[in-house]
Amino acid sequence: MNLTKVNQTDHCLQFSCPERFVSPCYVFLCVCAAATVLLTVCGNLLIIISVCHFKQLHTATNMLILSLAVSDFMVGLFVMPFHLSRLTESCWIFGSNICVFFVLISFFVTSVSIYNVALIAVDRYFAISNPFLYIEKVSVSNTCIVIMSMWIFLMSYNSALLYFNGTSTGLIMCPEQCLIVLNEMWSLVDLVFTFVIPCSAIIIFYAMVFVIAKKHATAIRDISVQGKDSKNMADSMKSERKAAKVLSILVAVFLACLFPYFVYATISNAVETQSFHNLVILLYLNSTINPMLYALFYPWFRRCVNILFTLQIFQKDSALINVQS
């Protein structure tokens, strides 16, 4: 989802690229854009290398985190440069073929990111609600099959969305513009499928996670009062509170980046406004923020980064290093 998706069938907005002056403001915007792209690509690449390399991190949940990092990496590599360049140049300068690629890949990776977060919510719910069944049924291989199926399905869906939207590509190529027009039916379908369904799942399943965690904390507190393994129970309760806090922060940041764009896109047809551009940037910046949150809240990620930066990863059997202790 990006600023090229509009819910109208009007003719192209006619404008031409303004003359570009290499002013200090222009240079500053270019530097900020380059820094954002670099931070997004490198941050998510660190997560990808960490989960792929260290065998201790080969768990079902981490495969979902890996999938999210790959989609965020693709946002930084294939989507952000074109969108940020569009803002600094005030128009589209890459031609029609790149426009088709940009629209398809931006639709695709954004929907993959949203559904990755939804799958993580489902995974956390089943892990905490029925841990024994979760350990028995949810394996790394099964999770990878689900992830691959999701990627293939979303690629097929977004390709069909563009192909069957009234024209062969769904694109309207205007001078210095790259726009796609969604008719009302496809716009409603896409809103429900890409926003309503996954976001509802995220909110519902994480709400159930917090309810279960609260019940567990109450049970642990009762046992602690009785004096049975009070220290271990207190540590466990503290761990659950920390996990719930991390989950709430991750989900809150994700929804804060997601909701403004979809709300604005739903109620307004104005796509060439600064407000809309800012909301699109906020949507994409979630891919930049995610690695920072992992570094802030997950000790294993900080240990992996330290090993990578100190080149210990090139040592023999580095894949067996304990990064979760």
C-alpha beads as a LAMMPS data file, in Angstrom:
LAMMPS data file: protein, C-alpha beads

325 atoms
324 bonds

1 atom types
1 bond types

-500.0 500.0 xlo xhi
-500.0 500.0 ylo yhi
-500.0 500.0 zlo zhi

Masses

1 110.0

Atoms # bond

1 1 1 0.000 0.000 0.000
2 1 1 1.400 3.312 -0.970
3 1 1 0.559 6.711 -2.306
4 1 1 -0.028 5.309 -5.814
5 1 1 -3.275 3.604 -4.790
6 1 1 -6.291 5.845 -5.290
7 1 1 -10.018 5.220 -5.125
8 1 1 -11.129 7.302 -8.099
9 1 1 -11.439 7.036 -11.870
10 1 1 -10.672 10.609 -12.832
11 1 1 -8.169 11.563 -15.475
12 1 1 -4.534 12.098 -14.647
13 1 1 -3.503 15.130 -12.741
14 1 1 -1.599 17.200 -15.250
15 1 1 1.593 18.618 -13.968
16 1 1 5.253 18.596 -14.833
17 1 1 8.334 18.260 -12.733
18 1 1 9.390 21.563 -11.245
19 1 1 12.881 22.775 -11.868
20 1 1 15.187 21.277 -9.299
21 1 1 17.608 23.530 -7.460
22 1 1 20.426 21.995 -5.449
23 1 1 19.613 23.912 -2.306
24 1 1 20.718 23.045 1.252
25 1 1 17.190 21.820 1.957
26 1 1 17.294 19.507 -1.065
27 1 1 20.663 18.099 -0.013
28 1 1 19.383 17.587 3.539
29 1 1 16.322 15.695 2.267
30 1 1 18.502 13.465 0.079
31 1 1 20.836 12.683 2.980
32 1 1 17.895 11.851 5.267
33 1 1 16.350 9.637 2.581
34 1 1 19.616 7.774 2.031
35 1 1 20.133 7.336 5.782
36 1 1 16.606 5.959 6.225
37 1 1 17.031 3.464 3.397
38 1 1 20.436 2.374 4.700
39 1 1 19.158 1.968 8.256
40 1 1 16.164 -0.083 7.095
41 1 1 18.192 -2.373 4.853
42 1 1 21.080 -2.926 7.268
43 1 1 18.900 -3.312 10.377
44 1 1 16.710 -5.978 8.828
45 1 1 19.711 -7.657 7.195
46 1 1 21.209 -8.107 10.678
47 1 1 18.032 -9.895 11.792
48 1 1 18.035 -12.095 8.683
49 1 1 21.686 -13.109 9.139
50 1 1 21.224 -13.713 12.875
51 1 1 18.197 -15.999 12.575
52 1 1 19.616 -17.869 9.574
53 1 1 23.105 -18.372 11.001
54 1 1 22.633 -19.250 14.661
55 1 1 21.060 -22.682 15.060
56 1 1 19.742 -21.831 18.517
57 1 1 17.442 -19.302 16.867
58 1 1 15.897 -21.851 14.489
59 1 1 12.485 -21.895 16.160
60 1 1 8.984 -21.594 14.762
61 1 1 8.495 -18.106 16.199
62 1 1 11.835 -16.901 14.874
63 1 1 10.929 -18.140 11.390
64 1 1 8.009 -15.707 11.515
65 1 1 10.364 -12.964 12.708
66 1 1 12.679 -13.877 9.819
67 1 1 9.800 -13.603 7.347
68 1 1 8.882 -10.186 8.751
69 1 1 12.512 -9.054 8.504
70 1 1 12.709 -10.202 4.871
71 1 1 9.570 -8.246 3.954
72 1 1 10.872 -5.163 5.816
73 1 1 14.234 -5.601 4.061
74 1 1 12.446 -5.588 0.701
75 1 1 10.579 -2.428 1.713
76 1 1 13.908 -0.734 2.397
77 1 1 15.578 -2.043 -0.763
78 1 1 12.831 -1.866 -3.402
79 1 1 10.157 0.547 -2.140
80 1 1 11.667 3.284 0.004
81 1 1 14.266 4.502 -2.522
82 1 1 11.632 5.111 -5.205
83 1 1 9.106 6.685 -2.857
84 1 1 11.605 8.951 -1.116
85 1 1 13.073 9.945 -4.468
86 1 1 9.566 10.789 -5.608
87 1 1 9.226 13.174 -2.672
88 1 1 12.601 14.862 -3.096
89 1 1 12.115 15.237 -6.869
90 1 1 8.382 16.109 -6.549
91 1 1 7.501 13.744 -9.401
92 1 1 8.142 10.289 -10.891
93 1 1 11.373 10.108 -12.899
94 1 1 11.861 6.363 -13.473
95 1 1 9.514 5.567 -16.382
96 1 1 6.587 3.203 -16.861
97 1 1 8.339 -0.160 -16.422
98 1 1 9.801 0.786 -13.050
99 1 1 6.394 2.209 -12.104
100 1 1 4.752 -1.193 -12.662
101 1 1 7.446 -2.884 -10.579
102 1 1 7.213 -0.256 -7.827
103 1 1 3.436 -0.550 -7.495
104 1 1 3.419 -4.363 -7.470
105 1 1 6.303 -4.780 -5.038
106 1 1 5.015 -2.081 -2.676
107 1 1 1.542 -3.650 -2.542
108 1 1 3.073 -7.082 -2.071
109 1 1 5.669 -6.475 0.644
110 1 1 3.373 -4.237 2.677
111 1 1 0.640 -6.879 2.749
112 1 1 3.237 -9.538 3.620
113 1 1 4.449 -7.433 6.566
114 1 1 0.898 -7.021 7.863
115 1 1 0.116 -10.734 7.594
116 1 1 3.454 -11.628 9.197
117 1 1 2.487 -9.646 12.286
118 1 1 -0.916 -11.371 12.265
119 1 1 0.750 -14.801 12.097
120 1 1 3.034 -13.860 14.981
121 1 1 -0.063 -12.929 17.003
122 1 1 -1.660 -16.314 16.250
123 1 1 1.610 -18.091 17.067
124 1 1 1.947 -16.353 20.444
125 1 1 -1.664 -17.138 21.351
126 1 1 -1.340 -20.876 20.719
127 1 1 2.066 -20.959 22.423
128 1 1 0.702 -19.468 25.641
129 1 1 -2.782 -21.028 25.580
130 1 1 -1.694 -24.623 24.941
131 1 1 2.098 -24.900 25.225
132 1 1 2.250 -28.704 25.175
133 1 1 0.194 -29.005 21.989
134 1 1 2.176 -26.121 20.504
135 1 1 5.502 -27.892 21.096
136 1 1 4.114 -31.100 19.633
137 1 1 2.408 -29.693 16.525
138 1 1 4.206 -26.463 15.598
139 1 1 7.585 -27.249 14.075
140 1 1 10.045 -25.161 12.109
141 1 1 9.257 -27.039 8.897
142 1 1 5.493 -26.608 9.324
143 1 1 5.940 -22.900 10.013
144 1 1 8.110 -22.484 6.914
145 1 1 5.411 -24.155 4.807
146 1 1 2.813 -21.739 6.183
147 1 1 5.109 -18.765 5.511
148 1 1 5.874 -19.835 1.948
149 1 1 2.169 -20.420 1.272
150 1 1 1.386 -16.947 2.596
151 1 1 4.018 -15.302 0.382
152 1 1 2.826 -17.148 -2.727
153 1 1 -0.832 -16.403 -1.995
154 1 1 -0.233 -12.694 -1.381
155 1 1 1.843 -12.373 -4.542
156 1 1 -0.992 -14.009 -6.498
157 1 1 -3.583 -11.788 -4.823
158 1 1 -1.745 -8.522 -5.498
159 1 1 -1.004 -9.532 -9.100
160 1 1 -4.698 -10.282 -9.607
161 1 1 -5.631 -7.001 -7.932
162 1 1 -3.616 -5.056 -10.483
163 1 1 -4.512 -7.207 -13.480
164 1 1 -8.288 -7.359 -13.019
165 1 1 -8.714 -3.739 -11.939
166 1 1 -10.294 -2.584 -15.189
167 1 1 -7.108 -2.604 -17.288
168 1 1 -4.324 -5.043 -18.004
169 1 1 -2.076 -3.444 -15.369
170 1 1 -4.375 -1.186 -13.394
171 1 1 -1.897 1.632 -13.963
172 1 1 -2.477 5.078 -15.360
173 1 1 0.765 6.522 -16.650
174 1 1 0.667 10.299 -16.584
175 1 1 3.460 12.727 -17.355
176 1 1 5.839 12.591 -14.387
177 1 1 3.349 10.485 -12.398
178 1 1 2.947 6.852 -11.383
179 1 1 -0.656 6.263 -10.353
180 1 1 -2.943 3.286 -9.979
181 1 1 -6.702 3.642 -9.941
182 1 1 -8.730 1.135 -7.931
183 1 1 -12.415 0.986 -8.669
184 1 1 -14.816 0.969 -5.728
185 1 1 -15.268 -2.806 -5.647
186 1 1 -11.563 -3.632 -5.672
187 1 1 -10.870 -0.826 -3.220
188 1 1 -13.349 -2.310 -0.738
189 1 1 -12.022 -5.851 -1.278
190 1 1 -8.453 -4.705 -0.728
191 1 1 -9.357 -2.702 2.370
192 1 1 -11.049 -5.718 3.960
193 1 1 -8.431 -8.256 2.916
194 1 1 -5.295 -6.192 3.559
195 1 1 -6.366 -4.174 6.583
196 1 1 -9.552 -5.273 8.344
197 1 1 -8.915 -9.038 8.482
198 1 1 -5.237 -9.073 9.590
199 1 1 -5.594 -6.124 11.986
200 1 1 -8.671 -7.678 13.580
201 1 1 -6.710 -10.903 14.052
202 1 1 -3.788 -9.005 15.592
203 1 1 -5.992 -7.154 18.081
204 1 1 -8.148 -10.177 18.999
205 1 1 -5.322 -12.682 19.463
206 1 1 -3.081 -10.306 21.413
207 1 1 -6.045 -9.378 23.619
208 1 1 -6.494 -13.091 24.375
209 1 1 -2.762 -13.397 25.034
210 1 1 -2.934 -10.625 27.635
211 1 1 -6.010 -12.206 29.269
212 1 1 -4.242 -15.569 29.552
213 1 1 -1.047 -13.930 30.807
214 1 1 -3.033 -12.129 33.491
215 1 1 -4.610 -15.421 34.612
216 1 1 -1.186 -17.028 34.751
217 1 1 0.171 -14.118 36.790
218 1 1 -2.742 -14.407 39.242
219 1 1 -2.159 -18.144 39.632
220 1 1 1.554 -17.609 40.172
221 1 1 0.855 -14.942 42.766
222 1 1 -1.448 -17.295 44.682
223 1 1 1.188 -20.010 44.674
224 1 1 3.835 -17.537 45.807
225 1 1 1.671 -16.485 48.740
226 1 1 1.521 -20.111 49.810
227 1 1 5.325 -20.186 49.933
228 1 1 5.868 -22.819 47.255
229 1 1 8.887 -22.004 45.131
230 1 1 8.200 -18.336 45.748
231 1 1 11.440 -17.098 44.176
232 1 1 10.998 -19.106 40.981
233 1 1 7.368 -18.093 40.721
234 1 1 8.205 -14.433 41.251
235 1 1 10.849 -14.630 38.512
236 1 1 8.349 -16.318 36.205
237 1 1 5.740 -13.654 36.894
238 1 1 8.278 -10.932 36.223
239 1 1 9.211 -12.621 32.960
240 1 1 5.573 -12.754 31.867
241 1 1 5.053 -9.086 32.661
242 1 1 8.127 -8.208 30.621
243 1 1 6.942 -10.358 27.699
244 1 1 3.511 -8.735 27.806
245 1 1 5.120 -5.281 27.865
246 1 1 7.320 -6.070 24.857
247 1 1 4.351 -7.464 22.934
248 1 1 2.217 -4.433 23.703
249 1 1 4.933 -2.019 22.556
250 1 1 5.612 -3.913 19.313
251 1 1 1.936 -4.138 18.414
252 1 1 1.212 -0.547 19.447
253 1 1 4.028 0.798 17.244
254 1 1 2.902 -1.362 14.327
255 1 1 -0.728 -0.235 14.562
256 1 1 0.321 3.393 15.091
257 1 1 2.199 3.268 11.776
258 1 1 -0.572 1.377 9.983
259 1 1 -3.881 2.907 11.097
260 1 1 -3.367 6.556 10.000
261 1 1 -2.598 5.571 6.404
262 1 1 -5.554 3.233 5.985
263 1 1 -7.981 5.577 7.709
264 1 1 -6.909 8.477 5.494
265 1 1 -6.931 6.319 2.354
266 1 1 -10.451 5.141 3.180
267 1 1 -12.048 8.528 3.805
268 1 1 -10.145 10.638 1.279
269 1 1 -9.356 10.498 -2.432
270 1 1 -6.643 13.139 -2.118
271 1 1 -3.426 11.289 -2.888
272 1 1 -1.189 14.131 -4.015
273 1 1 -1.229 15.976 -0.704
274 1 1 1.599 16.393 1.762
275 1 1 -0.505 14.798 4.512
276 1 1 -0.944 11.635 2.491
277 1 1 2.769 11.518 1.609
278 1 1 3.638 11.804 5.302
279 1 1 1.309 8.931 6.205
280 1 1 2.856 6.742 3.514
281 1 1 6.301 7.516 4.918
282 1 1 5.033 6.598 8.400
283 1 1 3.727 3.298 7.031
284 1 1 7.094 2.443 5.503
285 1 1 9.050 3.662 8.537
286 1 1 7.623 0.741 10.511
287 1 1 10.112 -1.387 8.567
288 1 1 12.876 0.870 9.893
289 1 1 11.605 0.865 13.475
290 1 1 11.212 -2.914 13.858
291 1 1 14.973 -3.725 14.058
292 1 1 15.398 -0.924 16.625
293 1 1 12.690 -2.487 18.781
294 1 1 14.376 -5.885 18.565
295 1 1 17.690 -4.306 19.598
296 1 1 15.959 -2.517 22.477
297 1 1 13.935 -5.409 23.886
298 1 1 15.562 -8.682 22.765
299 1 1 18.955 -9.540 24.325
300 1 1 19.576 -12.323 21.780
301 1 1 19.539 -9.802 18.946
302 1 1 22.080 -7.573 20.708
303 1 1 24.351 -10.594 21.258
304 1 1 24.054 -11.565 17.601
305 1 1 24.931 -8.042 16.478
306 1 1 27.952 -8.034 18.781
307 1 1 29.126 -11.351 17.329
308 1 1 28.649 -10.055 13.794
309 1 1 30.461 -6.773 14.395
310 1 1 33.384 -8.474 16.162
311 1 1 33.654 -10.939 13.241
312 1 1 33.201 -13.934 15.545
313 1 1 30.712 -15.216 12.993
314 1 1 33.649 -16.330 10.822
315 1 1 35.015 -18.581 13.555
316 1 1 34.589 -22.334 13.338
317 1 1 31.256 -23.571 14.733
318 1 1 30.060 -19.998 15.287
319 1 1 26.561 -21.179 14.378
320 1 1 26.509 -23.132 17.664
321 1 1 27.263 -20.108 19.866
322 1 1 24.729 -19.660 22.673
323 1 1 23.067 -16.300 21.986
324 1 1 20.089 -16.657 24.346
325 1 1 21.872 -17.168 27.649

Bonds

1 1 1 2
2 1 2 3
3 1 3 4
4 1 4 5
5 1 5 6
6 1 6 7
7 1 7 8
8 1 8 9
9 1 9 10
10 1 10 11
11 1 11 12
12 1 12 13
13 1 13 14
14 1 14 15
15 1 15 16
16 1 16 17
17 1 17 18
18 1 18 19
19 1 19 20
20 1 20 21
21 1 21 22
22 1 22 23
23 1 23 24
24 1 24 25
25 1 25 26
26 1 26 27
27 1 27 28
28 1 28 29
29 1 29 30
30 1 30 31
31 1 31 32
32 1 32 33
33 1 33 34
34 1 34 35
35 1 35 36
36 1 36 37
37 1 37 38
38 1 38 39
39 1 39 40
40 1 40 41
41 1 41 42
42 1 42 43
43 1 43 44
44 1 44 45
45 1 45 46
46 1 46 47
47 1 47 48
48 1 48 49
49 1 49 50
50 1 50 51
51 1 51 52
52 1 52 53
53 1 53 54
54 1 54 55
55 1 55 56
56 1 56 57
57 1 57 58
58 1 58 59
59 1 59 60
60 1 60 61
61 1 61 62
62 1 62 63
63 1 63 64
64 1 64 65
65 1 65 66
66 1 66 67
67 1 67 68
68 1 68 69
69 1 69 70
70 1 70 71
71 1 71 72
72 1 72 73
73 1 73 74
74 1 74 75
75 1 75 76
76 1 76 77
77 1 77 78
78 1 78 79
79 1 79 80
80 1 80 81
81 1 81 82
82 1 82 83
83 1 83 84
84 1 84 85
85 1 85 86
86 1 86 87
87 1 87 88
88 1 88 89
89 1 89 90
90 1 90 91
91 1 91 92
92 1 92 93
93 1 93 94
94 1 94 95
95 1 95 96
96 1 96 97
97 1 97 98
98 1 98 99
99 1 99 100
100 1 100 101
101 1 101 102
102 1 102 103
103 1 103 104
104 1 104 105
105 1 105 106
106 1 106 107
107 1 107 108
108 1 108 109
109 1 109 110
110 1 110 111
111 1 111 112
112 1 112 113
113 1 113 114
114 1 114 115
115 1 115 116
116 1 116 117
117 1 117 118
118 1 118 119
119 1 119 120
120 1 120 121
121 1 121 122
122 1 122 123
123 1 123 124
124 1 124 125
125 1 125 126
126 1 126 127
127 1 127 128
128 1 128 129
129 1 129 130
130 1 130 131
131 1 131 132
132 1 132 133
133 1 133 134
134 1 134 135
135 1 135 136
136 1 136 137
137 1 137 138
138 1 138 139
139 1 139 140
140 1 140 141
141 1 141 142
142 1 142 143
143 1 143 144
144 1 144 145
145 1 145 146
146 1 146 147
147 1 147 148
148 1 148 149
149 1 149 150
150 1 150 151
151 1 151 152
152 1 152 153
153 1 153 154
154 1 154 155
155 1 155 156
156 1 156 157
157 1 157 158
158 1 158 159
159 1 159 160
160 1 160 161
161 1 161 162
162 1 162 163
163 1 163 164
164 1 164 165
165 1 165 166
166 1 166 167
167 1 167 168
168 1 168 169
169 1 169 170
170 1 170 171
171 1 171 172
172 1 172 173
173 1 173 174
174 1 174 175
175 1 175 176
176 1 176 177
177 1 177 178
178 1 178 179
179 1 179 180
180 1 180 181
181 1 181 182
182 1 182 183
183 1 183 184
184 1 184 185
185 1 185 186
186 1 186 187
187 1 187 188
188 1 188 189
189 1 189 190
190 1 190 191
191 1 191 192
192 1 192 193
193 1 193 194
194 1 194 195
195 1 195 196
196 1 196 197
197 1 197 198
198 1 198 199
199 1 199 200
200 1 200 201
201 1 201 202
202 1 202 203
203 1 203 204
204 1 204 205
205 1 205 206
206 1 206 207
207 1 207 208
208 1 208 209
209 1 209 210
210 1 210 211
211 1 211 212
212 1 212 213
213 1 213 214
214 1 214 215
215 1 215 216
216 1 216 217
217 1 217 218
218 1 218 219
219 1 219 220
220 1 220 221
221 1 221 222
222 1 222 223
223 1 223 224
224 1 224 225
225 1 225 226
226 1 226 227
227 1 227 228
228 1 228 229
229 1 229 230
230 1 230 231
231 1 231 232
232 1 232 233
233 1 233 234
234 1 234 235
235 1 235 236
236 1 236 237
237 1 237 238
238 1 238 239
239 1 239 240
240 1 240 241
241 1 241 242
242 1 242 243
243 1 243 244
244 1 244 245
245 1 245 246
246 1 246 247
247 1 247 248
248 1 248 249
249 1 249 250
250 1 250 251
251 1 251 252
252 1 252 253
253 1 253 254
254 1 254 255
255 1 255 256
256 1 256 257
257 1 257 258
258 1 258 259
259 1 259 260
260 1 260 261
261 1 261 262
262 1 262 263
263 1 263 264
264 1 264 265
265 1 265 266
266 1 266 267
267 1 267 268
268 1 268 269
269 1 269 270
270 1 270 271
271 1 271 272
272 1 272 273
273 1 273 274
274 1 274 275
275 1 275 276
276 1 276 277
277 1 277 278
278 1 278 279
279 1 279 280
280 1 280 281
281 1 281 282
282 1 282 283
283 1 283 284
284 1 284 285
285 1 285 286
286 1 286 287
287 1 287 288
288 1 288 289
289 1 289 290
290 1 290 291
291 1 291 292
292 1 292 293
293 1 293 294
294 1 294 295
295 1 295 296
296 1 296 297
297 1 297 298
298 1 298 299
299 1 299 300
300 1 300 301
301 1 301 302
302 1 302 303
303 1 303 304
304 1 304 305
305 1 305 306
306 1 306 307
307 1 307 308
308 1 308 309
309 1 309 310
310 1 310 311
311 1 311 312
312 1 312 313
313 1 313 314
314 1 314 315
315 1 315 316
316 1 316 317
317 1 317 318
318 1 318 319
319 1 319 320
320 1 320 321
321 1 321 322
322 1 322 323
323 1 323 324
324 1 324 325
